[in-house]
Amino acid sequence: MANQSKPQAAGGISALVQSASGRVLPLISTAQSYAIATLSTSKAILDRYPPLKAFVYTLGGAAAVPLAVFTGYGAATGAVVLGVAGTAVTFVQGGFLAFGGFILFWFLAGAFVLASILTFWFTLAYFAFQVAKRLEGTA
């Protein structure tokens, strides 16, 4: 039964894609035909009236520089905002890490003290065992 549900699910997705493409493709085709008609009409009008063509080209050329400056300004201010936000996130993350590091320091200090105490007693027991072995061998 589980094996039959997989093809049905894949068939359902395939049917969904076919349904969506069946509805979207005619809209795209219609939009393309309108765009082609608009471009051909615009070209015919601009070819028929050279002053209008000069106006459109001049407007496009003159608007290119301010648009480029505005785009650069938008990119620069966006980078500054992302930099400020990134810096704030970095400071907050650094604060969290400092707090966590402070807590971790005390756990590691406790582990160090525990290891030192256990090492002291192990060393004391080891030397006591070595002394007992030597005393037993001489006695």
Phi, psi and omega in degrees: 000322181294327180290331181283336182286332181293311177297326179294320179294317179295321177295324178295320179292318179298318179295322179296317179295317179295321179295316181294316181292329177295332180268329185275320184301319176296325178294319178295318179298317178296317179297320178296318181294321176295320180295317179296317179296319180294317180294318180293322177294317179297316179297319179297318180294316181293325177290329182282329183238091182301325177298323177294322177297316178297319178299313182296316180293320178295317177300315179297318179292318181288330181279344183295318183293309178299324178295321178294319178295316179296320178296317177297318178299315179298318179294318181293314180293325175297319178295321178296315179298315178296324177294317178295315179296318178296321178294317179297317178297320179297317179295317179296314179297320177298322177296316177297317180294323178295318178298313178297321177295323177297315178295316179300323179303316182290323175294319179291324176296318177296319177297321178295316179296316178299315179296322179294316179296312179297322178294320178300311182291325176294318178296318178298316179294321181297311180294325177296319178296318179296319178296318180296321178297318181290319179294324179291323179290330180273338184280000000 
